Amino acid sequence: MDRAISINQNFLIAIYLVAPILGVILLIDYYFFGAYIKNLLPNSPNWWGLFILVFFFPHAIASAFSFADKEYFTAYKKPLVYGLPVIIVAVLLIPFFIGWEVIFLMNLLFSSYHLYGQLTGVTKLLMRNIGFFYFAWRYSVLAFFMLAYVVLFVPDFFGVDFRTYLNPLIYFFAPVVLAFNILALKNSKTKKGAIYLWANFFLFVLALSYYIAGYYFFTFLALVLVHDITAFAFYIAHDHNRNIGEIKNYFYKLFHFTKIPIFILCPLLSFLMAYLLREYSAIYLVSSVVYFFWFFHYYSELFMWKYGTVHRQYISLS
């Protein structure tokens, strides 16, 4: 396919239907099946860690593919030269001298900020305008979400079950976020941006509702699916558009003989690599590679999608 891919804004909004669909499943399970599905769902953070590695991890790998490009390395030379050595040293030495628990907690904090930070960033893109109340909405959501995300994975941190303290905070934060959400609507220059802003609010509310109902895995699943599908929409569109006519990316050149289009190759290779890394994650160096991809993903997302970057040149909305 030699035609450029444009990301449909209606598709980005439709992704959020994942959350209410899970809500319908929850209600049916609760009222008609006596919480049968709830009892089958994994409630152990250890199982969620496996789920992250198999399903959440591929998009982090996919985000790195585009950097195997001479022009991109030149464009981002300064942040890459300074950032890559720090990330490599951290993932190799922190587990060895301090322990895997520390790097796991670091990853948890960074991923919690990144997960909802991406969605609020896309909101900014669709709104095409921001102001004080947008930032108030963004950071109130992020602050609470980071807290909830950590509690979800490490509920008994310091030997205390923090889940019992989270519910009162939910009842406090939800109206605060709603107020900022309504005020931030004035900043949006587009109808789609306003709709996307509301979609984020309802994702926030529904995810926390699932938490209150005890469907912890639904909370996690709703957020991860919306985040990952959105992320892949951007990576696939970018990588395809960048390599139309001539494959400039060294990584994709290795697989050119397969004749598989890049918009298929991108998710396919990322899931395959995630699976292989998962299979051998017990090996120290392989685990270090896994964390390298995670931290490089968080780091590169800080600059790669900013206005005027080479990445943004190959992204268009329709």
HELIX and SHEET records of a PDB file:
HELIX    1   1 GLN A    9  ALA A   14  1                                   6    
HELIX    2   2 ILE A   15  LEU A   17  5                                   3    
HELIX    3   3 VAL A   18  PHE A   32  1                                  15    
HELIX    4   4 TYR A   36  LEU A   40  1                                   5    
HELIX    5   5 PRO A   45  PHE A   51  1                                   7    
HELIX    6   6 ILE A   52  PHE A   56  3                                   5    
HELIX    7   7 PHE A   57  PHE A   65  1                                   9    
HELIX    8   8 LYS A   70  ALA A   75  1                                   6    
HELIX    9   9 LYS A   77  PHE A   97  1                                  21    
HELIX   10  10 TRP A  100  MET A  127  1                                  28    
HELIX   11  11 PHE A  132  PHE A  153  1                                  22    
HELIX   12  12 PHE A  157  GLY A  159  5                                   3    
HELIX   13  13 ARG A  163  ALA A  184  1                                  22    
HELIX   14  14 LEU A  185  ASN A  187  5                                   3    
HELIX   15  15 LYS A  191  ILE A  212  1                                  22    
HELIX   16  16 TYR A  216  ARG A  242  1                                  27    
HELIX   17  17 TYR A  250  LYS A  253  1                                   4    
HELIX   18  18 HIS A  256  THR A  258  5                                   3    
HELIX   19  19 ILE A  262  GLU A  279  1                                  18    
HELIX   20  20 TYR A  284  SER A  300  1                                  17    
HELIX   21  21 VAL A  310  GLN A  313  1                                   4    
END                                                                             
